């Protein structure tokens, strides 16, 4: 088991250097606030910016979260390429992206073949990771001071991302979660003041994160995109 943990930690290294800046929860709050327009469309640019902030949060927590942040960074880069391409207007929002890719048969619905990095597939992976972070942050927000973050994190992971990871990663990750710091230490990494202020900021941020998740979930469900290969 020790060898497995060492191998896993070594394999996880390599997250992008420019994503290592200090995390501030206010940046994520502002970004997810700006995600939704009056039509409840999820705007792509603030969505990407919000995710960049969440990556900084994961990186600040240590190497054990690189198994998520490294993949998220790759997905962010794909979406940024779409936003700088000749088709960028079709990727201005999640709704526009889904309509465009579905109308033009740019999504691999049965198996990964011609369009392995479609916008729909890429966002789905970010969407699944957001579900885990949403549950984990909600647990931090509502838990008691003496609550074990290892339990919060493991429970959130087991009901979300674990469903999409092979056994080797699931086992190594749940073992690594046992080393997580205290709840207050987590809250302090949010760089908004003492734990009480971090909880207040989470109280304000979580409804926006949850709303973005729910709208994306409904959109993908309506187009039968929740199980893309």
Buried (B, 14 or more C-beta within 10 A) or exposed (E): EEEEBEEBBEEBEEBBEEBEBEBBBBBBBBBBBBBBEEEBBBBBBBBBBBBBBBBBBBBBBBBBBBBBBBBBBEBBEBBBBBBEEEBEEBBBBBBBBBBBBBEEEBBBBEEEEEBEBBBBBBBBBBBBBBBBBBBBBBBBBEBEEEBBBBBBBBBBBBEBBBEEBEEEBBBBBBBBBEEBEBBBEBBBBBBBEEBEEBBEBBEEBBEBBBBBBEBBBEBBEEBEBBEBE
